[in-house]
Amino acid sequence: MKAMRISKCYRWSAGILALGLMVGVSGCDSLLEVENPNNISGEDILQPAAAEGLVNGTAALVASGFSRMMNSYSTVTDELDWVGSRDSYREHDLGNLQDPFNEFTDGQYPDLAQARWMSDETLRVFADLIAVDSLPNDLLLARAHINRATIYAHIADFMDDFVIVADRHTGGPPLGESGMGTMYDEAASSAQTAMGVASAEGDSDLETLAAALYARALHGRAVWDIGGDRNNLQYTWLGDPTAGLVASTQARDAAVAALGMRGGIASDWVHHHLYSSST
């Protein structure tokens, strides 16, 4: 009888405790229903206040894509020496880029694709803001085109193929090796637009950067025209040491003009892509 009383008492106490927990949890519903101020919707980026964030975020994506590519490229070309236990980097150190399961080889495209898509998406948003005269600062447009010029030229420099789509959820046909030269054309177009905006706004530093990107894109296209498409090489480089040298008047003139903005053709000029927690 004593054991039975203890068992009944235990079940009774457990029932009271469970009821108390249910009442307590139900009373905490309001504590769990909170709104994260950092969450934004797709519509939020269409607001004028988001314009600078779009430019800064794209710049960060461009820098990330560039550094991800250079990790592999610099190892393959012996600018960096592999040390350690990462077999994927060791493959690159040995010059192997054929392994589709190498995490560093197949990790390049997603970063580059995000940066490319966001550079175009930013300009699409800006076009809507400009249509209703709501872009806070025209220099943001110049910076957005600089981001686009940078990532398009970088992709053209290092990739043999790429996919350009406007919708993140719908695939598209690849450009193919014979179509990669158009990436330089897009880069040159955006750089030229950025030059015009920066000049109109009186920002000489931004104008110089845009001019340098314009010259670089034209030079890249001239190099690509010679040997970028392996199925349509213009030169074979047999016997003639001058065959295959780039001779683009347009690229030369653009380079002279860009250098002229910073001390003349006899001087050196380098742009450092700097970014921080605020950008």
C-alpha angles and dihedrals in degrees: 000000000000092000090049092052091051091050092050091047090051093051091047092050092047090052092052090048093050090049090050092051092050091050091046095049093046088052090055095058091104090054091057095046101080133144118230107223089207093062114099132180129227089258092057093070089060091068120100090237090064095056097094091044090054091053094045093045092050091049089055091050091049091051091048093050091048095050092045091055094044092053089066099031094052091049094049092048094048094245083121127035120220116237124169141034104303105117092193091062090044089058089054091047087056091049098252114146097153100087108102090195094058104118093213095047095050093039095070100073100057093054093045092045092051092050092047094048094047092049090057094040091054091055090048090054091045091053089058092047092048090050089063094035093248104125104120096214130012090214087068086065091053091050091048091054090047089055090051094047091050097051095041092052092044092052090049091050096054111021130075093198139013142175120232114195132161095210121064091210101047124069124223140197117280118249091233124216092286091056100050093092089073088068088069089050090054091047092051091048094053092044091052091050090050090052092055094048094046091048092050090050093047096240103143095179093055091043091053092050091049091048091051091050090049092053091045092051092050091049091048091052091050091052091046091051088062102045112352095102107054090195091059109034115172095203137033096196092222115151097337114090091192095054113108097021113141113251109175116153090191094053092045094051091047091051092049090049093050093048089047089064090062112039103312137276094303092062132079124235128186130182117213114207099222123179135168142181090286094053 
